[in-house]
């Protein structure tokens, strides 16, 4: 599958707020209660079915939280945010890249 993947190390408060505003209801609630910003955010964009599978892979690979991020059309999940420390987010992204069922 063709994914667009970005890793943001130490996101600035402004970027974190931008991402938080795009989170779904559950993600927005959890992220607004965070006292310490995560040290990394992984952004993965692709087809809905692949994003759901990628979220599952990411959460099973490392200690991260994964939320859907809304685009212009809020009915469709086209991007997920992976939140955690740098090592865990990197491990999750690597697991997504290596997952056979996502290739």
C-alpha positions in Angstrom: 0.0 0.0 0.0 1.1 3.5 -0.6 1.3 5.4 2.6 2.5 8.9 3.3 4.3 8.9 6.7 5.9 11.7 8.7 7.5 11.7 12.1 7.5 14.8 14.1 10.0 14.8 17.0 9.2 17.2 19.9 6.2 18.8 18.3 5.8 22.5 19.2 2.8 23.4 21.3 1.2 25.1 18.2 1.6 22.0 16.1 0.3 19.8 18.9 -2.8 22.1 19.2 -3.3 21.9 15.4 -3.2 18.1 15.5 -5.5 18.0 18.6 -8.1 20.1 16.8 -8.2 17.5 14.0 -8.6 14.6 16.4 -11.8 12.7 16.6 -14.0 13.1 19.8 -12.2 10.5 21.9 -8.7 11.6 20.8 -9.6 15.2 21.3 -10.7 14.5 24.9 -7.6 12.5 25.8 -5.2 14.9 24.1 -6.8 17.9 25.9 -6.1 16.2 29.2 -2.4 15.6 28.5 -0.2 17.5 30.9 3.1 16.7 29.2 3.2 16.7 25.4 4.3 13.5 23.7 7.9 13.6 22.5 6.8 12.4 19.0 3.9 12.2 16.7 3.7 9.9 13.7 1.3 10.9 11.0 0.2 8.1 8.5 -2.1 8.9 5.6 -3.8 6.4 3.3 -7.1 4.6 2.5 -9.6 4.1 5.3 -9.2 0.3 5.5 -5.4 0.6 5.6 -5.5 3.3 8.4 -7.6 1.0 10.6 -5.2 -1.9 10.1 -2.2 0.4 10.5 -3.6 1.7 13.8 -4.0 -1.9 15.1 -0.4 -2.7 14.1 0.9 0.5 15.7 -0.8 -0.1 19.1 0.4 -3.7 19.2 4.0 -2.8 18.3 4.7 -0.3 21.0 3.3 1.8 23.9 1.5 4.4 21.8 -1.9 6.0 21.5 -3.5 6.1 18.0 -6.3 8.5 17.0 -8.0 9.3 13.7 -7.3 12.8 12.4 -10.1 14.5 10.5 -9.4 16.1 7.1 -11.8 18.3 5.1 -14.4 15.5 4.9 -14.9 14.3 8.6 -16.8 11.1 7.5 -13.5 9.5 6.3 -10.5 8.5 8.2 -7.6 9.3 5.9 -4.9 10.0 8.5 -4.0 8.6 11.9 -1.8 10.2 14.5 0.5 8.0 16.6 1.4 9.6 19.9 4.1 8.6 22.3 7.8 8.8 23.0 10.2 8.9 20.0 11.4 5.3 20.3 7.8 3.9 20.6 6.5 6.0 17.7 9.5 5.0 15.5 8.8 1.3 16.4 5.2 1.7 15.5 6.0 3.3 12.1 8.6 0.5 11.4 6.0 -2.1 12.2 3.5 -0.5 9.9 6.1 -0.4 7.1 6.9 -4.1 7.7 3.4 -5.5 8.1 2.8 -8.0 5.3 -1.0 -7.4 5.2 -0.4 -3.7 4.6 1.9 -4.2 1.6 
